[in-house]
Amino acid sequence: MKKVLLWFTLMVLLAAALVVWLGWWYAGQPLKVRRGETEFTVPRGMAMLPAASVIRESGVAVDPRFLSWLARLTGRAQQIKAGSYQVKTGITPWQLITKLETGDVVRGSVLLVEGWNFRQIRAALEKHPDLLQDTSDLSDSEILARIGASEKHPEGLFFPSTYKITKGDSALSVLANAYRVMQKRLDREWERRSDDLPLKSPYEALILASIVEKETGRNEDRTRVANVFVNRLRIGMKLDTDPTVIYGMGEKYDGRLRRRDLETDTPWNTYTRKGLPPTPISMPGQASLHAALHPEGGDMLYFVARGDGSSEFSRTLSEHNRAVDRFIRKKEVPGN
């Protein structure tokens, strides 16, 4: 009887060893994938067995029960990450589990461009195919509340950059991330700002940076443009900057700025009102943030576009008028 029991135990052990060996062998075997490549999404909170079924349904030739068993056997069944995954023919069951455990998900990106206004940001997010659209039915103020912003107006609060996302991330999460980045960048520049600036708060610096962003795309001119506006603020001179007028016009702007537009008062019209406008007018980048808080020294009060992307700077109105004649009106200026 003892010999029979010993023999039975030995056979059970051999069978178990064979099952384990076959399992490990199969775990390293390449799998076929329908059409050679597929993508599947594991929702948050999904357990391993239903996740394995999702993988099978996406076109991966794997047994869901075996994949789930292998994950449990190795203690990884509770470690899988939600997200969208992409796999190709040749992947092994073990590589599948490793992918799920490490969260090796498909990554995309969202580009927020320097100089965009918030309307353009919302449009870009709402068109993005990989984002969960959770802002479409929200007002601007509701969006600010959802991301924890204390400001009442969304303009300029988001840092322009390329943000990495996974499929299914929410538009709100992108905005929350961009808001945090802007706050961090702005606070850092504010702490290191130049002395004696006529700016009372980081928010005023953000407003000025947004104007600098719209006035020039050349890095070498940003600190000089900022200097002109800082000088004007110091002496109580109107900023007289077209981008603020355009922003105040909103959707009425048709690409042309007319004299009557400059004379029509809005809270953002810096031809009719002194000081900074009430909010930023665009999303400034790092260079504009730095320029607004570290303007180039000097007593320049005017500048005009040369037509090649650069600007001509002047100290006096008469010098400025000559520059306007030369670069805008294209008149011959005596002495040139």
Secondary structure by P-SEA (a helix, b strand, c coil): caaaaaaaaaaaaaaaaaaaaaaaaaaabbbbcccccbbbbbcccccaaaaaaaaaaacccccaaaaaaaaaaacccccccbbbbbbcccccaaaaaaaaaacccccccccccccccaaaaaaaaaaccccccccccccaaaaaaaaccccccccccccbbbbbbcccccaaaaaaaaaaaaaaaaaaaaaacccccccccaaaaaaaaaaaaaacccccaaaaaaaaaaaaaaaccccccaaaaaaaaccccccccccccccccccccccccccccccccccccaaaaaaaaccccccccccccccccbbbbbccaaaaaaaaaacccccccccc
